[in-house]
Amino acid sequence: MSGQNAEDTAEYIIRASSLSGWNDCPRRNFANAYKHLVKNAGYDLRERGKLVSGAFGTSVHAAAAHAMRQKLSNLRVDEDDLNDVCVAKFDEEIADGVSWDQSSKNRENAIKQMKACIASYVYDVLPSIKDVESFERLDLAMVKTDKNLSGHADLVTKTSIRDIKTGRSGDGCHGQMGGYALLQLANTDKLPDELIVDHIPRSAVTKPYPGAVAIKYDVRVCVAEAATMIDIISRTIDEFVKKPGPILIPANTMSILCGEKYCTAFGTDYCELSKKVS
């Protein structure tokens, strides 16, 4: 493996962010990640609407990136400024419609939640961040293959890689964090000393905000998991290209994400397991 910015030239991209959740339902994740292969094989997929959880996370990440730019420029990080960035990004994300949920029932509700996350980020997370190096995308061209590993960690310092999660949990991210570690190894010849998920949860406004939690991951375990998942996904792509069809890719109809809301393959010929018998 050799490090280089090659995402635009690689035929198949394996994203670090896909490594942790892939096994929940490989068929769903394959359809989401490689829909062009699925459609070229003659299968139709559903269009999936934007979820408020995704728009929320993207917006908080945008504010965090703005904070890092300020920090790198030795400028003061202002909480109100971050709130403005976060809300502006959120409005951009939901401009074409969004599916609200029980946690964020409307825009006003979501903005209150975002402001709670930003306050926690400013007072709980930022003080612990030292020696910022970058928050840019890293790519890894996989030698002798047509694959490329790509990832965008939220923050790289001299000793650690950190990523923000705004969902219910910051656990279970071993593959993704290991992917980031492999990207750093390829680009700098050095693994990080620490892998940290800053869990800043989207929490109900009716409850006291729980605060952010820094979750540390074992670098060795994460790297091993990432390498395994990269190999599994790479072989899945190769097998599908040789013999297009979903039957080679396992599906998990017991997954809590098995449904129209989360899966582009649900109820289609690509995943007959999810089709109802009339």
C-alpha positions in Angstrom: 0.0 0.0 0.0 1.2 3.5 -0.7 -0.2 6.8 0.4 -1.4 9.3 -2.2 -4.5 11.4 -3.1 -6.0 9.0 -5.6 -9.8 9.0 -4.9 -10.6 10.6 -8.2 -8.7 8.0 -10.2 -9.5 4.8 -8.3 -12.3 2.7 -9.9 -13.7 1.6 -6.5 -13.6 3.6 -3.3 -13.7 1.9 0.1 -14.6 4.5 2.7 -13.2 4.3 6.2 -16.6 5.4 7.5 -18.2 2.2 6.1 -15.9 -0.2 7.8 -17.6 -0.4 11.2 -21.2 -0.9 10.1 -20.7 -3.0 7.0 -21.5 -6.3 8.7 -24.8 -5.1 10.1 -26.1 -5.8 6.6 -23.5 -6.2 3.8 -26.2 -6.2 1.1 -27.7 -2.8 2.3 -24.2 -1.3 2.6 -23.1 -2.6 -0.8 -26.2 -1.0 -2.4 -25.5 2.3 -0.7 -21.8 2.4 -1.5 -21.8 0.9 -5.0 -25.2 1.7 -6.4 -23.7 2.2 -9.8 -22.6 -1.5 -9.9 -26.0 -2.6 -8.7 -27.9 -0.5 -11.3 -25.5 -1.5 -14.1 -26.3 -5.2 -13.2 -30.0 -4.4 -14.0 -31.4 -3.8 -10.5 -33.4 -0.8 -9.5 -32.9 0.8 -6.1 -35.1 3.1 -4.1 -34.2 6.8 -3.6 -33.6 7.3 0.1 -34.7 10.7 1.6 -32.4 12.7 3.9 -32.7 11.9 7.6 -32.5 14.6 10.2 -29.9 12.6 12.1 -27.5 12.8 9.1 -28.2 16.5 8.5 -27.6 17.1 12.2 -24.3 15.3 12.3 -23.1 17.0 9.1 -23.9 20.4 10.6 -22.1 19.8 13.9 -19.1 18.5 12.0 -19.1 21.7 9.9 -19.0 23.8 13.1 -16.2 21.7 14.5 -14.2 22.1 11.3 -14.7 25.9 11.5 -13.4 25.8 15.1 -10.3 23.9 14.0 -9.6 26.5 11.3 -9.8 29.2 13.9 -7.5 27.3 16.2 -4.9 26.7 13.5 -5.0 30.4 12.7 -4.5 31.2 16.4 -7.9 32.9 16.4 -10.4 32.9 19.2 -13.1 30.2 18.9 -16.5 31.9 19.5 -19.5 29.8 20.6 -22.0 32.1 18.9 -20.0 31.9 15.7 -20.0 28.1 15.8 -23.8 28.2 16.3 -24.2 30.4 13.3 -22.1 28.0 11.1 -24.0 25.0 12.4 -27.4 26.4 11.8 -26.5 27.7 8.3 -25.2 24.3 7.4 -28.3 22.6 8.8 -30.6 24.8 6.7 -28.5 24.0 3.6 -28.8 20.3 4.4 -32.6 20.3 4.9 -33.4 22.7 2.0 -34.8 20.0 -0.2 -36.7 18.3 2.6 -35.8 16.1 5.5 -37.4 13.2 7.5 -37.8 14.3 11.2 -37.8 11.9 14.0 -38.8 11.6 17.7 -35.6 13.2 18.9 -35.7 16.1 16.5 -39.3 16.8 15.7 -38.8 20.1 13.8 -36.2 22.8 13.0 -36.6 24.7 16.2 -36.2 21.5 18.2 -33.1 20.6 16.2 -31.5 24.0 16.6 -31.8 23.8 20.4 -30.1 20.4 20.3 -27.3 21.7 18.1 -26.6 24.6 20.4 -26.3 22.1 23.3 -23.9 20.0 21.3 -21.8 23.1 20.3 -21.7 24.3 23.9 -20.5 20.9 25.0 -17.9 20.9 22.2 -16.6 24.3 23.2 -16.3 23.5 26.9 -15.8 19.7 27.1 -13.9 18.9 24.0 -11.9 21.9 22.7 -9.8 22.3 25.9 -8.4 18.8 25.5 -7.3 19.3 21.9 -3.6 20.2 21.5 -1.1 20.3 18.6 -3.7 20.3 15.8 -2.1 19.1 12.5 -4.9 18.7 10.1 -8.6 17.8 9.5 -8.3 17.1 5.7 -9.2 14.0 3.7 -6.6 11.3 3.5 -6.4 8.7 0.7 -4.7 5.4 0.3 -4.1 3.7 -3.0 -4.1 0.0 -2.6 -1.3 -1.4 -4.7 -2.0 -4.0 -7.4 -5.7 -3.4 -7.0 -8.3 -1.0 -8.5 -9.4 0.0 -5.0 -8.7 3.1 -2.9 -9.3 3.6 0.8 -10.5 7.1 1.6 -11.3 8.8 4.8 -11.8 12.2 6.4 -11.0 12.1 10.1 -12.4 15.1 12.0 -9.0 15.9 13.6 -5.4 14.7 13.4 -3.0 15.9 16.1 0.6 15.0 16.7 -0.4 12.0 18.8 -4.0 11.2 18.0 -6.8 10.9 15.5 -10.2 12.1 16.8 -13.7 11.7 15.3 -17.0 13.2 16.4 -20.2 11.2 16.8 -23.5 12.8 17.5 -25.6 9.6 17.5 -26.8 7.5 20.4 -23.5 6.0 21.0 -19.8 6.5 20.3 -19.0 2.8 20.7 -18.5 0.2 18.0 -16.3 2.4 15.7 -13.3 0.1 15.7 -13.2 -0.4 11.9 -13.6 3.2 11.0 -11.0 4.4 13.5 -8.6 1.7 12.3 -9.2 2.8 8.7 -8.1 6.3 9.7 -5.0 4.9 11.4 -4.1 3.0 8.3 -4.5 6.1 6.2 -2.2 8.0 8.6 0.3 5.2 8.4 0.3 5.2 4.6 0.7 9.0 4.5 3.2 9.6 7.4 4.7 6.1 8.0 3.4 6.4 11.6 0.5 5.1 13.5 -1.3 7.4 15.9 -0.7 6.9 19.6 -4.4 7.3 20.3 -7.7 6.9 18.6 -10.5 8.9 20.2 -14.2 9.3 19.5 -15.7 12.5 20.9 -19.3 11.5 21.5 -21.4 14.6 21.6 -24.9 13.1 21.5 -28.0 14.6 19.9 -30.1 14.6 23.1 -33.7 15.3 23.8 -34.2 19.0 24.8 -36.6 17.9 27.5 -33.7 16.3 29.4 -30.5 17.8 30.9 -27.7 17.6 28.4 -25.4 14.7 29.3 -22.2 16.3 28.0 -19.5 15.1 25.7 -17.5 11.9 26.4 -14.1 11.1 25.0 -14.0 7.3 24.1 -10.5 5.9 23.6 -10.0 2.9 21.3 -7.2 0.3 21.2 -5.1 1.2 18.1 -3.9 -2.4 17.5 -7.4 -3.8 17.7 -8.8 -1.1 15.4 -6.1 -1.5 12.8 -6.6 -5.3 12.7 -10.4 -4.9 12.4 -10.0 -2.3 9.6 -7.6 -4.6 7.6 -10.1 -7.5 7.9 -13.1 -5.3 6.8 -11.1 -3.8 3.9 -10.3 -7.3 2.7 -13.9 -8.5 3.0 -15.3 -5.4 1.1 -12.6 -5.7 -1.6 -13.4 -9.3 -2.2 -17.2 -8.6 -2.2 -16.6 -6.0 -5.0 -14.5 -8.4 -7.0 -17.1 -11.2 -6.7 -20.0 -9.0 -7.6 -18.1 -7.7 -10.7 -17.4 -11.2 -11.8 -20.9 -12.5 -11.2 -23.4 -9.7 -10.6 -26.2 -10.6 -8.2 -27.2 -10.0 -4.6 -27.3 -13.6 -3.6 -23.5 -13.6 -3.0 -23.9 -10.7 -0.5 -25.5 -11.6 2.9 -28.5 -9.6 4.0 -29.7 -9.1 7.6 -33.4 -8.6 7.7 -33.1 -8.5 11.6 -31.2 -5.3 11.4 -33.0 -2.3 13.0 -32.1 -0.4 9.8 -33.9 -2.9 7.6 -36.7 -0.8 6.1 -37.6 1.9 3.6 -36.2 4.7 5.8 -32.7 3.5 5.8 -32.2 1.0 2.9 -32.3 1.8 -0.8 -32.6 -2.0 -1.5 -35.6 -2.6 0.7 -38.5 -4.1 -1.2 -36.6 -4.2 -4.5 -35.6 -7.2 -6.6 -32.0 -6.6 -5.4 -33.2 -7.8 -1.9 -36.1 -10.2 -2.4 -35.8 -11.1 1.3 -37.4 -7.7 2.1 -40.3 -8.1 -0.4 -43.7 -9.0 0.9 -45.4 -12.0 -0.6 -48.9 -11.0 -1.8 
